[in-house]
């Protein structure tokens, strides 16, 4: 029965938080301060040292709240009053000291809920620290009426000033750019050439607006970051990519040579569409004649780069790619025969038919070779983790 009552007992802590450490610095009182009389004496000491100190008013309010709750005390509630403090350094040091003292306080008095009393400004910083360790059932803000808006405005202003000075993201614009302009003004004044300062001012402002407007600074930063973190791809990918680029360049140059050959051999420019239709076979034939070599070479180079990659990766697609390289290489003969038929049809098309039939036979032979290799030896193309790791290295 006594255990059930102990579990049902609510332990309520009236907690006053002096985040900026005025109690320790001004009144020289060691925290945490636990108990009604100790808190009352500490508040009186702090008020005598600094009558304008808002933390003293918060401590008096904590004592008053404790007395009122004790007067309304029920059998299932136990109350305690305490004051903890942070540091006059502020920021992280103050919060860490508050958390440390709160932890030791909860060890001696394991509260089930907290009534938080603050000086008004610090509650938004203190409340999450307390709530993360024990539930907060009420928050009491004590702010001197005539100084509430002034204190919060000054604190907000100081916070933004500190951010502008210490955060490089803002300080370079708020302090750096005006500092550069003032330095330029001083230099031009010393040399008595102040009329050049306006050109300098316009140059700096226009350059700044262009850089920020077009995002040049972000582009340069991202490029530098990419160059810093860039790591080249595996060798097989480099070979394949280089071959693809070389092949594409060969195809483009071949197309240019084909166009030049067709334009050179065009002796007359027809004035009607009918004339163009008559000359179109010769134009196409001359284009093929001038472009076919480099276009076929470009395609074969790209395919060879891909085949080398499949070989290093032991990919079965190597066989199909190799067969395609042979077929594309022979297609040069077929294109040559086609161009002869288009340019000089009187020569006949026997050559084109012969090359086409030979190309078909080469394609069939390539397929048979692929089938034979696949049936005879499949261990080369067996992909395993060890082979992949070997290729990567």
C-alpha positions as a Python dict, from the first residue, in 0.01 Angstrom:
ca = {
    (1, 'X'): (0, 0, 0),
    (2, 'X'): (285, 240, 81),
    (3, 'X'): (450, 159, -251),
    (4, 'X'): (130, 253, -438),
    (5, 'X'): (116, 587, -256),
    (6, 'X'): (482, 655, -334),
    (7, 'X'): (420, 591, -701),
    (8, 'X'): (112, 817, -706),
    (9, 'X'): (293, 1103, -528),
    (10, 'X'): (357, 1401, -756),
    (11, 'X'): (692, 1572, -705),
    (12, 'X'): (659, 1928, -832),
    (13, 'X'): (969, 2143, -872),
    (14, 'X'): (939, 2523, -886),
    (15, 'X'): (1246, 2603, -1090),
    (16, 'X'): (1401, 2945, -1147),
    (17, 'X'): (1668, 2966, -1417),
    (18, 'X'): (1933, 3240, -1425),
    (19, 'X'): (2080, 3168, -1770),
    (20, 'X'): (2330, 3455, -1776),
    (21, 'X'): (2484, 3361, -1439),
    (22, 'X'): (2413, 3691, -1259),
    (23, 'X'): (2347, 3510, -931),
    (24, 'X'): (2698, 3367, -925),
    (25, 'X'): (2876, 3673, -1063),
    (26, 'X'): (2699, 3959, -884),
    (27, 'X'): (2576, 3797, -561),
    (28, 'X'): (2855, 3535, -539),
    (29, 'X'): (2597, 3267, -456),
    (30, 'X'): (2682, 2910, -548),
    (31, 'X'): (2417, 2727, -750),
    (32, 'X'): (2201, 2524, -752),
    (33, 'X'): (2016, 2692, -466),
    (34, 'X'): (1765, 2447, -311),
    (35, 'X'): (1501, 2532, -51),
    (36, 'X'): (1272, 2824, 26),
    (37, 'X'): (1487, 3010, 276),
    (38, 'X'): (1803, 2963, 66),
    (39, 'X'): (1630, 3100, -245),
    (40, 'X'): (1481, 3392, -52),
    (41, 'X'): (1820, 3486, 96),
    (42, 'X'): (1988, 3455, -244),
    (43, 'X'): (1723, 3676, -406),
    (44, 'X'): (1764, 3942, -135),
    (45, 'X'): (2141, 3934, -177),
    (46, 'X'): (2113, 3973, -554),
    (47, 'X'): (1858, 4254, -523),
    (48, 'X'): (2084, 4442, -279),
    (49, 'X'): (2381, 4407, -514),
    (50, 'X'): (2181, 4514, -820),
    (51, 'X'): (1826, 4647, -762),
    (52, 'X'): (1763, 4652, -1141),
    (53, 'X'): (1843, 4283, -1185),
    (54, 'X'): (1536, 4101, -1328),
    (55, 'X'): (1658, 3761, -1203),
    (56, 'X'): (1595, 3875, -844),
    (57, 'X'): (1231, 3944, -932),
    (58, 'X'): (1206, 3599, -1091),
    (59, 'X'): (1340, 3437, -773),
    (60, 'X'): (1091, 3630, -557),
    (61, 'X'): (810, 3509, -785),
    (62, 'X'): (938, 3151, -753),
    (63, 'X'): (922, 3183, -371),
    (64, 'X'): (570, 3329, -391),
    (65, 'X'): (457, 3045, -619),
    (66, 'X'): (606, 2791, -381),
    (67, 'X'): (423, 2945, -81),
    (68, 'X'): (91, 2951, -268),
    (69, 'X'): (117, 2590, -379),
    (70, 'X'): (223, 2478, -33),
    (71, 'X'): (-85, 2648, 112),
    (72, 'X'): (-303, 2460, -137),
    (73, 'X'): (-107, 2139, -82),
    (74, 'X'): (-283, 1807, -121),
    (75, 'X'): (-173, 1473, 17),
    (76, 'X'): (-52, 1346, -323),
    (77, 'X'): (183, 1638, -402),
    (78, 'X'): (532, 1727, -280),
    (79, 'X'): (693, 2060, -363),
    (80, 'X'): (1048, 2187, -385),
    (81, 'X'): (1197, 2518, -500),
    (82, 'X'): (1536, 2561, -662),
    (83, 'X'): (1739, 2805, -869),
    (84, 'X'): (2003, 2707, -1123),
    (85, 'X'): (2227, 2934, -1325),
    (86, 'X'): (2423, 2935, -1648),
    (87, 'X'): (2731, 3132, -1738),
    (88, 'X'): (2802, 3496, -1811),
    (89, 'X'): (2987, 3379, -2124),
    (90, 'X'): (2649, 3292, -2273),
    (91, 'X'): (2555, 3069, -2565),
    (92, 'X'): (2681, 2709, -2544),
    (93, 'X'): (2865, 2745, -2212),
    (94, 'X'): (2556, 2884, -2042),
    (95, 'X'): (2329, 2608, -2173),
    (96, 'X'): (2573, 2334, -2079),
    (97, 'X'): (2600, 2465, -1722),
    (98, 'X'): (2220, 2488, -1696),
    (99, 'X'): (2186, 2126, -1810),
    (100, 'X'): (2458, 2011, -1569),
    (101, 'X'): (2297, 2178, -1267),
    (102, 'X'): (1952, 2057, -1370),
    (103, 'X'): (2081, 1701, -1385),
    (104, 'X'): (2230, 1716, -1036),
    (105, 'X'): (1911, 1880, -907),
    (106, 'X'): (1689, 1605, -1050),
    (107, 'X'): (1914, 1346, -886),
    (108, 'X'): (1848, 1490, -539),
    (109, 'X'): (1480, 1566, -612),
    (110, 'X'): (1341, 1344, -893),
    (111, 'X'): (1059, 1575, -1000),
    (112, 'X'): (767, 1447, -1204),
    (113, 'X'): (687, 1794, -1335),
    (114, 'X'): (836, 2145, -1331),
    (115, 'X'): (691, 2492, -1294),
    (116, 'X'): (939, 2713, -1474),
    (117, 'X'): (997, 3074, -1365),
    (118, 'X'): (1218, 3294, -1588),
    (119, 'X'): (1295, 3659, -1641),
    (120, 'X'): (1101, 3660, -1969),
    (121, 'X'): (1373, 3685, -2230),
    (122, 'X'): (1553, 3356, -2163),
    (123, 'X'): (1250, 3125, -2153),
    (124, 'X'): (1264, 3041, -2524),
    (125, 'X'): (1622, 2917, -2478),
    (126, 'X'): (1574, 2748, -2140),
    (127, 'X'): (1238, 2580, -2197),
    (128, 'X'): (1361, 2315, -2448),
    (129, 'X'): (1653, 2226, -2218),
    (130, 'X'): (1419, 2162, -1926),
    (131, 'X'): (1146, 1990, -2128),
    (132, 'X'): (1393, 1739, -2270),
    (133, 'X'): (1452, 1603, -1919),
    (134, 'X'): (1129, 1656, -1723),
    (135, 'X'): (776, 1768, -1825),
    (136, 'X'): (701, 2140, -1778),
    (137, 'X'): (347, 2195, -1656),
    (138, 'X'): (360, 2578, -1637),
    (139, 'X'): (581, 2871, -1734),
    (140, 'X'): (581, 3199, -1543),
    (141, 'X'): (744, 3499, -1708),
    (142, 'X'): (857, 3784, -1485),
    (143, 'X'): (951, 4097, -1675),
    (144, 'X'): (981, 4446, -1530),
    (145, 'X'): (695, 4630, -1700),
    (146, 'X'): (875, 4949, -1788),
    (147, 'X'): (1175, 4765, -1939),
    (148, 'X'): (1019, 4463, -2111),
    (149, 'X'): (1015, 4599, -2464),
    (150, 'X'): (1349, 4774, -2424),
    (151, 'X'): (1522, 4465, -2290),
    (152, 'X'): (1387, 4239, -2562),
    (153, 'X'): (1461, 4493, -2836),
    (154, 'X'): (1818, 4543, -2717),
    (155, 'X'): (1871, 4168, -2683),
    (156, 'X'): (1734, 4111, -3034),
    (157, 'X'): (1950, 4389, -3175),
    (158, 'X'): (2262, 4252, -3008),
    (159, 'X'): (2187, 3905, -3139),
    (160, 'X'): (2163, 4029, -3498),
    (161, 'X'): (2475, 4244, -3461),
    (162, 'X'): (2667, 3943, -3332),
    (163, 'X'): (2540, 3733, -3622),
    (164, 'X'): (2640, 3999, -3876),
    (165, 'X'): (2990, 4022, -3730),
    (166, 'X'): (3065, 3653, -3668),
    (167, 'X'): (2878, 3484, -3954),
    (168, 'X'): (3093, 3512, -4268),
    (169, 'X'): (2785, 3465, -4486),
    (170, 'X'): (2659, 3809, -4381),
    (171, 'X'): (2973, 3988, -4261),
    (172, 'X'): (3133, 3988, -4607),
    (173, 'X'): (2844, 4199, -4739),
    (174, 'X'): (2754, 4407, -4433),
    (175, 'X'): (3114, 4477, -4327),
    (176, 'X'): (3345, 4362, -4605),
    (177, 'X'): (3197, 4554, -4901),
    (178, 'X'): (3145, 4884, -4713),
    (179, 'X'): (3494, 4842, -4566),
    (180, 'X'): (3641, 4808, -4915),
    (181, 'X'): (3459, 5121, -5035),
    (182, 'X'): (3572, 5321, -4732),
    (183, 'X'): (3930, 5202, -4780),
    (184, 'X'): (3916, 5311, -5143),
    (185, 'X'): (3782, 5650, -5037),
    (186, 'X'): (4069, 5694, -4791),
    (187, 'X'): (4333, 5596, -5049),
    (188, 'X'): (4198, 5826, -5321),
    (189, 'X'): (4171, 6110, -5068),
    (190, 'X'): (4534, 6068, -4959),
    (191, 'X'): (4655, 6093, -5321),
    (192, 'X'): (4416, 6383, -5389),
    (193, 'X'): (4244, 6205, -5680),
    (194, 'X'): (3900, 6183, -5531),
    (195, 'X'): (3733, 6219, -5871),
    (196, 'X'): (3860, 5868, -5959),
    (197, 'X'): (3680, 5731, -5656),
    (198, 'X'): (3340, 5749, -5825),
    (199, 'X'): (3464, 5530, -6109),
    (200, 'X'): (3607, 5290, -5852),
    (201, 'X'): (3274, 5291, -5665),
    (202, 'X'): (3073, 5220, -5981),
    (203, 'X'): (3314, 4944, -6081),
    (204, 'X'): (3296, 4768, -5743),
    (205, 'X'): (2917, 4795, -5715),
    (206, 'X'): (2854, 4682, -6074),
    (207, 'X'): (3095, 4389, -6039),
    (208, 'X'): (2928, 4287, -5712),
    (209, 'X'): (2579, 4302, -5865),
    (210, 'X'): (2687, 4105, -6172),
    (211, 'X'): (2855, 3835, -5964),
    (212, 'X'): (2558, 3797, -5728),
    (213, 'X'): (2292, 3847, -5994),
    (214, 'X'): (2420, 3579, -6232),
    (215, 'X'): (2536, 3348, -5952),
    (216, 'X'): (2899, 3354, -6070),
    (217, 'X'): (3028, 3306, -5716),
    (218, 'X'): (2814, 2995, -5667),
    (219, 'X'): (2921, 2856, -6005),
    (220, 'X'): (3289, 2907, -5924),
    (221, 'X'): (3244, 2753, -5581),
    (222, 'X'): (3061, 2450, -5720),
    (223, 'X'): (3322, 2406, -5993),
    (224, 'X'): (3605, 2420, -5740),
    (225, 'X'): (3424, 2172, -5517),
    (226, 'X'): (3369, 1937, -5812),
    (227, 'X'): (3737, 1958, -5916),
    (228, 'X'): (3844, 1899, -5556),
    (229, 'X'): (3625, 1593, -5508),
    (230, 'X'): (3649, 1456, -5864),
    (231, 'X'): (3786, 1105, -5900),
    (232, 'X'): (3846, 957, -6247),
    (233, 'X'): (3625, 663, -6352),
    (234, 'X'): (3770, 311, -6395),
    (235, 'X'): (4009, 249, -6684),
    (236, 'X'): (3755, 56, -6889),
    (237, 'X'): (3508, 345, -6868),
    (238, 'X'): (3780, 594, -6969),
    (239, 'X'): (3869, 384, -7275),
    (240, 'X'): (3506, 352, -7378),
    (241, 'X'): (3437, 724, -7331),
    (242, 'X'): (3750, 828, -7521),
    (243, 'X'): (3662, 595, -7808),
    (244, 'X'): (3307, 732, -7819),
    (245, 'X'): (3433, 1092, -7837),
    (246, 'X'): (3693, 1006, -8104),
    (247, 'X'): (3430, 820, -8305),
    (248, 'X'): (3184, 1109, -8284),
    (249, 'X'): (3452, 1353, -8406),
    (250, 'X'): (3536, 1123, -8697),
    (251, 'X'): (3169, 1100, -8796),
    (252, 'X'): (3127, 1480, -8784),
    (253, 'X'): (3442, 1538, -8992),
    (254, 'X'): (3334, 1266, -9236),
    (255, 'X'): (2996, 1433, -9282),
    (256, 'X'): (3174, 1763, -9349),
    (257, 'X'): (3402, 1601, -9607),
    (258, 'X'): (3102, 1438, -9773),
    (259, 'X'): (2922, 1770, -9795),
    (260, 'X'): (3236, 1937, -9937),
    (261, 'X'): (3278, 1663, -10197),
    (262, 'X'): (2914, 1692, -10304),
    (263, 'X'): (2931, 2072, -10324),
    (264, 'X'): (3258, 2063, -10523),
    (265, 'X'): (3123, 1823, -10784),
    (266, 'X'): (2801, 2019, -10826),
    (267, 'X'): (2875, 2199, -11155),
    (268, 'X'): (2545, 2383, -11185),
    (269, 'X'): (2272, 2501, -10950),
    (270, 'X'): (1924, 2420, -11082),
    (271, 'X'): (1663, 2693, -11072),
    (272, 'X'): (1366, 2455, -11040),
    (273, 'X'): (1273, 2170, -10812),
    (274, 'X'): (1274, 1929, -11106),
    (275, 'X'): (1642, 2001, -11169),
    (276, 'X'): (1724, 1927, -10803),
    (277, 'X'): (1536, 1597, -10822),
    (278, 'X'): (1742, 1497, -11125),
    (279, 'X'): (2072, 1585, -10957),
    (280, 'X'): (1978, 1443, -10615),
    (281, 'X'): (2118, 1088, -10680),
    (282, 'X'): (2455, 1234, -10783),
    (283, 'X'): (2460, 1466, -10479),
    (284, 'X'): (2386, 1175, -10244),
    (285, 'X'): (2643, 953, -10419),
    (286, 'X'): (2916, 1215, -10397),
    (287, 'X'): (2828, 1278, -10031),
    (288, 'X'): (2861, 905, -9954),
    (289, 'X'): (3187, 889, -10148),
    (290, 'X'): (3347, 1166, -9948),
    (291, 'X'): (3206, 1077, -9607),
    (292, 'X'): (3201, 697, -9596),
    (293, 'X'): (3562, 636, -9486),
    (294, 'X'): (3563, 856, -9177),
    (295, 'X'): (3204, 770, -9084),
    (296, 'X'): (3279, 396, -9093),
    (297, 'X'): (3606, 450, -8904),
    (298, 'X'): (3428, 659, -8641),
    (299, 'X'): (3158, 397, -8584),
    (300, 'X'): (3417, 118, -8566),
    (301, 'X'): (3633, 313, -8319),
    (302, 'X'): (3334, 373, -8088),
    (303, 'X'): (3237, 6, -8108),
    (304, 'X'): (3597, -106, -8044),
    (305, 'X'): (3610, 107, -7730),
    (306, 'X'): (3289, -54, -7615),
    (307, 'X'): (3428, -400, -7697),
    (308, 'X'): (3740, -335, -7490),
    (309, 'X'): (3518, -241, -7198),
    (310, 'X'): (3314, -560, -7233),
    (311, 'X'): (3637, -761, -7250),
    (312, 'X'): (3772, -609, -6928),
    (313, 'X'): (3437, -665, -6758),
    (314, 'X'): (3404, -1016, -6908),
    (315, 'X'): (3064, -926, -7039),
    (316, 'X'): (2897, -1158, -7296),
    (317, 'X'): (2808, -855, -7506),
    (318, 'X'): (3174, -857, -7621),
    (319, 'X'): (3099, -1117, -7888),
    (320, 'X'): (2803, -931, -8036),
    (321, 'X'): (2996, -604, -8036),
    (322, 'X'): (3294, -767, -8208),
    (323, 'X'): (3068, -913, -8476),
    (324, 'X'): (2911, -571, -8526),
    (325, 'X'): (3257, -414, -8572),
    (326, 'X'): (3333, -662, -8854),
    (327, 'X'): (3000, -595, -9021),
    (328, 'X'): (3039, -217, -8994),
    (329, 'X'): (3390, -235, -9139),
    (330, 'X'): (3261, -428, -9441),
    (331, 'X'): (2975, -179, -9484),
    (332, 'X'): (3233, 59, -9628),
    (333, 'X'): (3247, -162, -9940),
    (334, 'X'): (2868, -163, -9963),
    (335, 'X'): (2858, 217, -9937),
    (336, 'X'): (3127, 243, -10206),
    (337, 'X'): (2921, 27, -10441),
    (338, 'X'): (2607, 228, -10366),
    (339, 'X'): (2781, 558, -10439),
    (340, 'X'): (2909, 426, -10772),
    (341, 'X'): (2556, 325, -10872),
    (342, 'X'): (2420, 669, -10776),
    (343, 'X'): (2695, 871, -10947),
    (344, 'X'): (2752, 653, -11255),
    (345, 'X'): (2453, 420, -11303),
    (346, 'X'): (2584, 316, -11647),
    (347, 'X'): (2861, 113, -11476),
    (348, 'X'): (2600, -131, -11346),
    (349, 'X'): (2519, -258, -11000),
    (350, 'X'): (2701, -594, -11001),
    (351, 'X'): (2963, -459, -10761),
    (352, 'X'): (2695, -347, -10514),
    (353, 'X'): (2522, -686, -10526),
    (354, 'X'): (2852, -869, -10473),
    (355, 'X'): (2950, -657, -10174),
    (356, 'X'): (2603, -696, -10023),
    (357, 'X'): (2609, -1075, -10055),
    (358, 'X'): (2958, -1092, -9904),
    (359, 'X'): (2838, -868, -9618),
    (360, 'X'): (2547, -1108, -9551),
    (361, 'X'): (2786, -1403, -9546),
    (362, 'X'): (3016, -1219, -9304),
    (363, 'X'): (2720, -1147, -9076),
    (364, 'X'): (2612, -1513, -9079),
    (365, 'X'): (2969, -1627, -9012),
    (366, 'X'): (2994, -1386, -8719),
    (367, 'X'): (2676, -1527, -8568),
    (368, 'X'): (2806, -1883, -8605),
    (369, 'X'): (3135, -1788, -8441),
    (370, 'X'): (2950, -1631, -8148),
    (371, 'X'): (2739, -1943, -8099),
    (372, 'X'): (3046, -2167, -8115),
    (373, 'X'): (3240, -1962, -7861),
    (374, 'X'): (2943, -1951, -7623),
    (375, 'X'): (2906, -2329, -7639),
    (376, 'X'): (3276, -2407, -7609),
    (377, 'X'): (3384, -2177, -7324),
    (378, 'X'): (3148, -1998, -7088),
    (379, 'X'): (3387, -1967, -6792),
    (380, 'X'): (3546, -1649, -6932),
    (381, 'X'): (3216, -1463, -6913),
    (382, 'X'): (3123, -1591, -6565),
    (383, 'X'): (3081, -1280, -6352),
    (384, 'X'): (3173, -1306, -5987),
    (385, 'X'): (3246, -1056, -5716),
    (386, 'X'): (3618, -1141, -5722),
    (387, 'X'): (3642, -1074, -6098),
    (388, 'X'): (3457, -744, -6065),
    (389, 'X'): (3688, -635, -5784),
    (390, 'X'): (3991, -740, -5994),
    (391, 'X'): (3869, -536, -6292),
    (392, 'X'): (3798, -233, -6067),
    (393, 'X'): (4153, -239, -5931),
}
